[in-house]
């Protein structure tokens, strides 16, 4: 009996030692990769296949009573599961704030994001010494160097991390497939971006962006459904339900007019969506197909900008003729909205029609099954390379060169 207890204690000691070693690996050895998405923040460690943690990019601000003795008293922000629990318990009047809008952190939300990043590192990854952390921060390709400079100030001056490397999501999505030259087609929550990349560097003059993305489609679906039974749920839960309907019951039509005007070929079960309270709502052909159709036909929702196939065509045509073959040979899809059912089939047809001089057999689309995390996976791969420390900005260098901080950011962000 005593031997069994001794064995159990020994096992517990081994588990504790392994846990401490893992924490030590996160603190010192590996690179922490953070993808700052408008919808979700993906957090994890370099060398791993997928993020360890995925948080909704929102924070809860509980209402507090004025305190005469402490007029500057601020409420503690809520993130992750703590926010979800507080909303479910309904103990506080909580205001939901979305600190990243259209791929950018607004100036007024920088303090909130500082707390969010701290939460990700300390509570999420259980890192105790932020001064030993090496970060790879994934950002939108369209954001300026000055914008990244503001983030760098927070990481170095307030969080006191050891080093930071800024990289754009489009390049990393491409890199996740093993390519350094190709066309990155990132379909995200707040923005769709089409970026030709040569030897790891975006071709800026050929960049295309559109707001007709995942969030726009989700809001369109909510408007089309117009079901009052959805209004009983709090803001986060309602968003989650609409996203679930979109991801599991909506499609990109091969022929939009035929699908919405022809007979509904879906069974009663396929048309029905059960809410958490077991009420069932019906998804009509119009709701099923219209929201996604706006990607290929934005005039349907009175948007005058380019369609997805128009963005791709324009981006390729802005590049030199000798580069076009390499671009169409590596057309990499990334981002959560690229998972839309039927999207790849429709995209192939539309792009072939838009670029008739390029043989259909020359187009090669790469759509990895984990492509909704493609930018993070690319970051994980970069963080595993020995060259990371050569590329990253060190805290010491940043602090010792006050007059050339912005210049340093301009030279060493990718």
HELIX and SHEET records of a PDB file:
HELIX    1   1 UNK A    2  UNK A   24  1                                  23    
HELIX    2   2 UNK A   25  UNK A   29  3                                   5    
HELIX    3   3 UNK A   80  UNK A   89  1                                  10    
HELIX    4   4 UNK A  107  UNK A  109  5                                   3    
HELIX    5   5 UNK A  110  UNK A  118  1                                   9    
HELIX    6   6 UNK A  119  UNK A  124  3                                   6    
HELIX    7   7 UNK A  130  UNK A  132  5                                   3    
HELIX    8   8 UNK A  145  UNK A  153  1                                   9    
HELIX    9   9 UNK A  154  UNK A  158  3                                   5    
HELIX   10  10 UNK A  169  UNK A  175  1                                   7    
HELIX   11  11 UNK A  204  UNK A  206  5                                   3    
HELIX   12  12 UNK A  214  UNK A  225  1                                  12    
HELIX   13  13 UNK A  228  UNK A  232  5                                   5    
HELIX   14  14 UNK A  235  UNK A  249  1                                  15    
HELIX   15  15 UNK A  256  UNK A  261  1                                   6    
HELIX   16  16 UNK A  268  UNK A  271  1                                   4    
HELIX   17  17 UNK A  285  UNK A  293  1                                   9    
HELIX   18  18 UNK A  298  UNK A  301  5                                   4    
HELIX   19  19 UNK A  308  UNK A  317  1                                  10    
HELIX   20  20 UNK A  321  UNK A  329  1                                   9    
HELIX   21  21 UNK A  336  UNK A  339  5                                   4    
HELIX   22  22 UNK A  343  UNK A  354  1                                  12    
HELIX   23  23 UNK A  360  UNK A  362  5                                   3    
HELIX   24  24 UNK A  371  UNK A  373  5                                   3    
HELIX   25  25 UNK A  374  UNK A  383  1                                  10    
HELIX   26  26 UNK A  388  UNK A  391  1                                   4    
HELIX   27  27 UNK A  395  UNK A  400  1                                   6    
HELIX   28  28 UNK A  402  UNK A  404  5                                   3    
HELIX   29  29 UNK A  405  UNK A  411  1                                   7    
SHEET    1   A 6 UNK A  53  UNK A  56  0                                        
SHEET    2   A 6 UNK A  40  UNK A  45 -1                                        
SHEET    3   A 6 UNK A  31  UNK A  36 -1                                        
SHEET    4   A 6 UNK A 134  UNK A 139  1                                        
SHEET    5   A 6 UNK A 163  UNK A 168  1                                        
SHEET    6   A 6 UNK A 393  UNK A 394 -1                                        
SHEET    1   B 3 UNK A  77  UNK A  78  0                                        
SHEET    2   B 3 UNK A  59  UNK A  62 -1                                        
SHEET    3   B 3 UNK A  94  UNK A  97 -1                                        
SHEET    1   C 2 UNK A 100  UNK A 101  0                                        
SHEET    2   C 2 UNK A 104  UNK A 105 -1                                        
SHEET    1   D 5 UNK A 201  UNK A 202  0                                        
SHEET    2   D 5 UNK A 192  UNK A 198 -1                                        
SHEET    3   D 5 UNK A 182  UNK A 187 -1                                        
SHEET    4   D 5 UNK A 331  UNK A 334  1                                        
SHEET    5   D 5 UNK A 365  UNK A 366  1                                        
SHEET    1   E 3 UNK A 201  UNK A 202  0                                        
SHEET    2   E 3 UNK A 192  UNK A 198 -1                                        
SHEET    3   E 3 UNK A 208  UNK A 210 -1                                        
SHEET    1   F 2 UNK A 272  UNK A 274  0                                        
SHEET    2   F 2 UNK A 280  UNK A 282 -1                                        
END                                                                             
